Structure formats: C-alpha cells, structure tokens
Amino acid sequence: MKYIEVKQPGDATGMHLVEGAAPVVGAGEVLISVAYAGVNRPDVLQRLGLYPPPVDASPVLGLEVSGEIAAVGEGVARWQVGDRVCALVNGGGYAEQVVVPAGQCLPVPEGLSMAEAAALPETCFTVWSNVFDRAGLELGESLMVHAGAGGIGTTAIQMGVALGAKVFATVGSQDKAELCRSLGAELVINYCEQDFVDVVMAHTAGRGVDVTLDIVGGDYIQRNIDMAAIEGRVVNIAFLQGAKAEINCMPVMLKRLVLTGSTLRPQSTQAKALIASRLQETVWPLIESGRIKPVMAAEFDLADVAEAHQLMESNQLLGKVVLKVSQ
C-alpha cells in the first residue's frame, strides 16, 4: 500500500509518499480501505517529534479516516466487508489501508460524503469525551469554546447548541467570528479587540461560564478561572501558548471549580468504544438530521500532505482539513 512516511522529525516538507506492506487485521479489529483521512493538530506535533505514538500504535500519522471495511478480524460481529464507516484510529490514517479496533468505527452518517465523514471522529470523540462526559455540560448551561473556528471549535459549538447549551466562542478575525455565529454561538469575542473575560462577565451579568473548553493555555489558564461561574468546569485539551502558568487558586476554592483535561489517544480501546456508542446514540441522529455538520476548510491529495500541514500550522483554518487517499 501507499502511505506517508516521516523519516525524521521536522517541517512539513519531510513527509513523503512511499510504498510498503499493508497492515494485517487481528482479532477484534477491522481493516479499512481508506477513502479520506482527517488532518489534526496532533499529527503536526507527531511530525515535529513532540507527540510520539503509543508503543502499540502505527508510527504512520493519521488519527481518523473514512472508507470501506476490507476485512474483518476474528470475533467481530457488527461489521461486514463493504460497510461504509468512519473511525478513530490509533495511528496509520495517512495510508491506503489501516487497521482499527472494531469498537472505534461508526457508520458514515446518511447524507454525508466520505470527505465529510473523515472529518468527524477525532473532533466528535474529543468534544463528547471532554465537554459532556468529563465536564458534564447540561441543558441550559453555558459553554465557552476557545479557538471557535477550528475543527474542535466548530464541532463543540454545534454539539453544544444542538444539545441545549448557550455557547460562547473566542476567535481572532472577523471571518472566524461570522462562522461561529452562523453555527449558533450567541456571543463571539474577537480576542484581538476585546478582553473575553470582561465581555463574558458583562454578558452574563457577572455569573460567568459553566464549562470552558480550552486549547490555548498560557495566560488563558488564569483568565478561564476568572471567567468561570460558581461550580464551573474548565477543561484543557491542548496548550498552544504553554502548559505552565502562575495562577491564583483562591477562586478555585471559593467558586468550587473543577480544573481538568484529557488526551484521547492513550485511552483504552474499551473507553473509546464507549465514547463511540454514546456518539452514535446521541450525536449521529443530529448529524443525519442536519443539525450538526462538519465544517470543511480544505481537501488535499495524499501526496500533497505537506500543503495540508502548512495550512494547519498557519492558524488560518475555518473548519477541518482532509486528505483524499483513494478515488
């Protein structure tokens, strides 16, 4: 099969399309003939040598795919050869074929293309796990989404709105603000022009935000605490501006806050399968009804993966980037 190889950590031009042996399906797994692969920030970090894959995962980049099942391993009853699926993979997505635990697959939602389906797993699994499972966002509560126009952000906004939350977002440009508003965010703040803590506290009459989803870190860590409502929950899933900060912990105690976070990739197969089942029960009907739809930023051929990563690193994305692997 053809796949993308990274011979040594470095910039995007160090990725090359090569040929090698296809993976072999094992018990409890399925083999997917990949149509599209999603591009995510962890892929960039892995390429740079900053996010090594788990020891039992493929070293090939790529954490989500869409395609057709080409083979089924022993003990797999749910899926059949030819089924159209999208999947959260443990690695190996930038390839013509990939092996994945059967429980991490979901059917391609009715009405979506294969390209759109490849944009779902990483963001949907991440948002559900952190915003709903970990932070426990409830009907009528408020959700702040930092970096609202990216893949995670656009998914979080739509899922929050569809499941009855009041959603706020921060962005860095007017076009990103317009996108977030079009997805249902009731308050969108351009952090280049306004202090999001001041704006949110004014908008909520001093109450603050129930749940904050943050990929920024740095000085946002203290500002998220300042913005949080009584018994608020702040969830970090990345630290683009740094993981270290000096903070005042007194509001954490006085407001009974929860500061938490997670990474998805190291979690067990069983944990990911449970997230998948919750997504199919709760979110997949919303996708099929059109209430949630992946926002597509760009599509590149697999051989043009360097351009895809360069776009990801530019921070100019509005939505998701996917790689076309097969015709």
PyMOL commands that set and color helices and strands:
alter all, ss='L'
color gray80, all
select helices_A, chain A and resi 12-14+41-47+102-104+114-118+121-134+151-162+174-182+196-203+220-227+250-254+269-288+302-313
alter helices_A, ss='H'
color red, helices_A
select strands_A, chain A and resi 2-6+15-19+29-39+64-72+84-88+97-101+105-107+142-145+166-171+187-190+209-214+228-236+258-261+296-301+320-324
alter strands_A, ss='S'
color yellow, strands_A
deselect
rebuild
show_as cartoon
